[in-house]
Amino acid sequence: MQHRRDIVSYSGTARRGGPPVSLLLSIAMLAACPRVPAHAQATPPQATPPVEQAAAPATSPDAIKQREQELEAAREQQRKATELQEKLKADIATIGQDRSKLNQQLIDIAGQVRGVETRIADTEARLQPLDGRERDIRTSLDSRRAEIVEVLAALQRAGRRTPPALLVRPEDALQSLRTAMLLGAVVPELRSRAEQLATDLGELVAVRKTISTERDAQARDRDKLREDQTRLAALVDERQRQQSAAEKDMAAEGSRAIALSKQVDNLQGLIAKMEQDLKSAAKAAATASLQGAPATVNGKPNLGAFKDPARLSPAVAFASAKGLFAYPVNGTKIRDFGGSDSASGVQKGISLATKAGAQVTTPCDGWVVYAGPFRSYGQLLILNAGGGYHVLIAGMERISVNIGQFVLTGEPVATMGSTSLVASILATTASQPVLYVEFRKDGTPIDPGPWWAANEGEKVRG
């Protein structure tokens, strides 16, 4: 009924020849046209302000319907979570004690997690300029409010096509303008401005549609990521459960490792201490030194060996794996080997800025000789890759493997936190988590650059 009164008032004002109040309100709303609906945003919904709650009583039909929809969505989400848990239990029961199947599942799901992480990051990169363009167009329209009023008032006075009483969407104004120009309802002196306005509104509509599509895809990816992370967590727990059953004294070994780590001041001392004084790490180091170099094919690494998830030694010799490794985490390199470490020193490894909660996987095969906190590095993981090579990975929030464990290329070993945990990086990038990666040969840091794959197609993921 209120809408009908607006239309009547609008028409009456048109006959008097002046712009109606409802039209002026429409223009103000048009210039500040709404952004992409909140339900399509990746950010969580904010609490409704008290004023809005008063404007929309909880007893209204719309409020009741909305609450019913929210309740139904919560029930559906709970149902899916229950189904996923049941399926995970069945999958793990099927795997049983088959180590190769469990390893392959871990590598596959970890790869899926990192793939979805990449898609989400790509979507965010595409949304940034789109959001900026939308803001620019909205600002431009807002700055030309008087011109818009003049053009639409001319449409009204022409009397052939009455604009909507309330232009709450740019699509409405665009349709009104296009129809009016098609019917010749715009006076010649205003036509060029009407055409420009129609062009701007058309671009705004197109940008908003693209943003909505991108955010819908992003929301689907986030749902997929949560499911994959749940599955991965269950598989990791099963892997560690089986490992604990095989190594009865694992907890004691972990505590002893942390105690020993407090007796040394540097990474080289830590590696030596672990591989000499800790039984599980010493066993892993001894195994690594006895393996020898894996066989090659025509003098080149046998990449087919990576397809064996039951292997208990590196698929290829570390020295001959140059150009094959993927970064342990999705991220952007912010510091390179040999550069300044912002503490009057030289960077001995690389630093990768990541997203909070990002999945960390192993870049290579190797034996875990240390897993735990160490000095200013936060959580530290050290792998003996054989042939005198060690890989050090630091800055994670949680490590999910144990000392003495053999891990495969691409296997999940840790997750990032929400901020940087490496002390040397806190001063410059405290707002984001950072992973530090260092390669060593016979105790000396070396440039890891030659080992990283140049593109996605060359990476070995196990």
N, C-alpha and C positions, 0 to 999 in steps of 0.2 A: 504494500500500500504506500509506503514511504517513497519507493521508487517511482510509482505512478505520479505522486504529487510533484516530484522533481521534474518529471517530463512535462507536466502541465505548466509549471512555473517557467520552465525553459522555453516552451513555445510562446507563452505570453510575452516574455521578455523579447523574443525574436521579433514579434510584431511591432514592438516599440522601437526596434532598430539598434539597441545597445547590446553589448555582450552580457549574457546572463551570468549570475553569480555561480550557478552550477558549472558553467563552462570554465570560468576562472579557476574554480576548485579542481576541475578536470585537468587543466593545464598544469597546475601546481603538482598534481599527482603524477602526471605524465613526465614532468621534468625530473621527478624523483621516483621513477618507475621501479618496481620491486626487482630484486636480484633473483638468482636461481633459488627455487624453493628450498627451505631449510632441510627437508627430508632428503634432498639429493646431496647435501654437504657431507664431507667426511668427518667434520668435527661433531662432537656429541651435542645434543640439544641442551640449551641453557634453561635455567629455571624461569618460569613465567613471572614477570614483575607483578607486584601487588595490584597496580593500576589496571593491568590487562585482566587480571583475575576478576576484578570488580566489574569490568565491562562485559565479561562473558561468564555469567554465573554457572556454577557447576551443575545446576539443575536444568540448564537449557538443553534442548534436543541435540544440538550440535556437540556440546560438551560430552553428553552421555554417549553419543555415537563414537566420538573420538576415543573415549576411554575404553569402550568395548573393542574398538579396533586395536588399541594398544595392548589390551589384555589378550586378545586373540593372537597378536604377533608374538607376545611373550610365551604363550602356550606352544606356538609353532616352533619357536626357537628352542624351547625346552625339549620338545618331542624330537627335534633333529639331533640335539646333543645326546639324548638317551640312545637313539638309534646308532649314532656314531660310536659311542662307547661300547655298545654291544657288538658292533662290527669289528672294532679294534680288538676286543677280547677274542673273537672268533679267529681273526687274522693271526694274532699272536699264538693262539693255541695250534693253529695249522702249521706255523713256522716251527714250533717246538724247539728242539735243540739243534736244528739245522743252522749252523753258523753262516754258511754261504748265503742262504735265503735271507737271514736277518740282515747281514751286511748289505746285500743288494737292495733290500727294502729301505734301509737307512740312507744309502747313497741316492736312491731314486727320489725319496720324499724330500731329502735335504736339497736336491737339485730343483725340485718343484717349488719349494719354499723360496729359494733364491731367485727362481724365475719369476714368481709372482711379485717378490720385492722389487725386481727390476721393472716390471710392468707398472707398478704403482709409482715408482720414481719417475718413469717416463711420462706418465699421465700428469703428475705434478708439474713436470717441466713444460708440458704443453699448456696446462691451465694458467700458468703464470702470465704469459703474454696475453692470453684471452681475457683474463680478469683485468689486466691493465687496459686493454682496448675498450672493454665495457665501461670502465671508470671514465676513460677519456670521452667516450660518446655521451655518457650521462652528464658529464661536466659541461660539454659543449651545448647540449640541449638546455641545461639549466641556465647557462649564460645567455641563451637566446629566448628566454621565456616571453619577453614582450613581443618578439617577432612571431613566435608560435601563436600567441593570443591573437595577433592581428590576422594571421593567415586563417586560423580556424573561425574567427569571427566573420571573416569575409565569406567563408563557406556557409555559415549560418544565414547571413543576410541574403545570399543567393537563393536560398529557399528550396533548392533542388534536392539537397541531401543533408539531412540534419545529423550532425555528429552525435555519438552516444552521450547520454546524460552524464555518465561518469566514466572517464577514460582511465581505468585502472591498469590497463595493459598497453604496451606500445603497439601490439598487434592491432588493437582497436583503432588507434589513431592512424596507423599506416593504411588500413583498409579504407577508412573514411577519406583520407587524402587521395588515394588511388582512384576510388570511385568518383570523387568530385572532379578530378582532372580528366577522367575519361568522359564524363558528362559535360565538360566545359564549364563547370560551376565556379572555377577560379578565375578572377579577373586577370587580364593579361599582365598588368604590372606586378602582380603577386605570384605569377606562375613559376618563375625561376626559383623564387624562395620556397614555394611549395614543393617543387621538384627536389631541391636540396634537402628539405626537411624529410621528404619521403625516402630519399637515399639514405640519410642518417638513421632514420627509424628502421629501414630495411636491414641495414648493417647491424643495428642493435639487436633486432629480432634474430638474425642469423647467428650472431655471436652468442646470444643467450641460449639458443638451441644447441650449439656446439658444446658450450659449457655444460649444459644439462646432460648431454650424451656422454661426455667425458666423465662427469661425476657419477653417473649411473654405472659406467664401466668400472670406475675406481671402487665404488661400493661393492660390486660383485667380486672384485679382486680381493678386497679386504676380507670378505666373508670366506673366500677360498683360502686365503692365507691363514685365517684362524683355524679352519678345519685341518689344513696341512700341518700347522704347528701342533695341534692337539695330537694328531696321528704320530708325528715325529717324536713328541715327548714320550708317548707310550712305548714306542720302539726303543728309544734311548734308555728308558727305565728297564726294559726287558734285557737289553744288551748288558747294562751294568749289573743287573740281577744275576745273569748267567756268569758274568766275569767274577762277581763276588763269590758265587758258589764254587768256582774253580780255584780262586785265590782266597783261602780262608783267613789269612792274616792281612788282608788288604787295608782294613781300618787302622791297624797298628802301624803298617808301613806308611800310610798317609800322615799319621801323627809324627812319626819319626822323621819323615821328609821335611816337615815344617820346622821341627826342632833343629835339624841339621842346617836348614837354610839360614837360620839366624846366626850361624857361626861364620858365615862368609859375607864379604862386602861387594862382590861383583859377580857378573854372570859367568865368567869363565871359572871362577872359584866354585860357583854353585854347580855347574855341570860336572866338574871334577869330583866334588864332594858326593854328589848323587851317585855317580857311576862307580865310585870306589867304596863308599860306606853304606849305601842302601842296597839291600839284597835284590829287590825287584828291578831297580834301575841298573844295577851291576849285571844282572842276568840279561836284561835287554841289550845293554852295551856289548856284552860278550857275544850274544847272538848276532848282533849287527856286524861285529868285526869278523865273525866266522863265515858269514854268508857268501862273501866274495861278490864279484860283479855278475849281475844277471846276463844271460846269453843275449847276443844281438843277432839281427837278421841283416846280412850283407853289410855288417859294420854299423848298422843303425839300431836304435832302441826298438825292441819288440813291443809295439803298442798293443798287440793282441793280448799280452799278459795282463793288461789292466782289466780285461773282461772277466778275470777269474776272481770272484768275490770271496773265495775260500783261501786265498794265498796268505801265507804267514811270513812273507819276506817281500821287500820292494820289487815291483814289477820290472823296473828299469834302474840302472845305476844312476844315482843323483847327478853325477858329473856329465852324463850323456843325455840328461833330460832338459837341456836348455831349450827355451821356446815352447815348453809344453804346459807349464803350470798356470792355473787360474789364481787370482787373488783369493785369499781366505774368506773375504767378506765383500759384499756389494758396497762400493763407496768411491770416494774421490781422493786421489793422492794429494796430500797437502804438504808433505815433506819428502824429499828424495835422499837417497844415499849420498853422503859426502857434503850435503848442505849444512847450513847452520842449524843447531838445535835450540836456538834462542837462549842458551845458557853458556855462551862463550865456548862452545864445543862443536864437534862435528857429528852430524847424524850418521849413525852406524847401521841404520836400516831405513825402512820407509814407514810413513804414517798415513793411514787411510781414514778419512772422516766418513762416518756411517750414520745410518738411521738408528734410533733407539730400538732395542730388541732385535737387531739384525742377527741372522744366523751366521755362525762362523764354522767353516769346514776346513779340513786339512788340504794344503796345496800339494802334498806328496804323501807317499807311504812312509811309515816310520814307527819307531818304538817310543812310547812316552817315558821320558826319564825324569820329568818333573811336572807337577800339576798342582798349583796352589799359589798363595800370596807370596810376593817377594819384594821387599824394600819399596822403592817408589814406582814399581811397575804395575802395581795392582795385582790382579790375577795373571799368572804367568804359566804358559805351556811350553815345554821344551821337548822336541822330537829328535831322536837320533835317526838320521836317514841313511846311515851306513856310509862307508868310505871316508870317514872322518868328518862328515857334514852334519851340522845340527841346524834345526829351524826353531827359532824362538818367536812366540806369538804372545803379546801382552795387551792388557787394557780391557779384557772382557769382564763382565759382571759375574758370570757363572761358567765353570768348566764341568763338562759331563763325562770325562774319561779319567782313568786312574793310572798311576805309575806302573810301568811294566806292560801295559796294554799295547798291542800292535794295531795301528789304525790305517785305514786305506785312503787313498786319494779321493777327496770329495765327501768323506765321512763327517757327520756333524760332531763337533767336539766342544762347542761353547756357544754362548749367546752374549750379545752386547747389552750394556745397561742403558741408562738415559743420559749420562754425562761422561766426560772423559775421566778415566781412572788412572792414567799415566801422569805422574807428577810433572814431568818435563813439558807436558802439553797443556796442562790446566790453565796456564797464564794466558794463552792466546785463543783457545777454542773450548772454553769451559761450557759453552752452550750446546755442544754436541759430543757424542761418544767418538772416540778415536782408537783405532787398532794399530798397534806397532808390530812390525814384522822385521825380523833380522835373520840373515843366513850367516853361518860360520863354517869355516874350513880349518880343521886342526886348531880350534880355539880363536881364530882371527876372523873378525867381521869381514864379509866380502859383499860386493855389489850384487844384489839379487836381480838387477835389471835383465841380464841375459836369460834368466829362467822363465820370465813371464811370457805368456803367449801374446803375440801381436794382435790377434783378433779372436772372436768367439769361436770360430770354426777350428782353431788350432788347439784349444784348451782340452786337457785330459781331465775328466771328472770321475773316472773309475767305472 
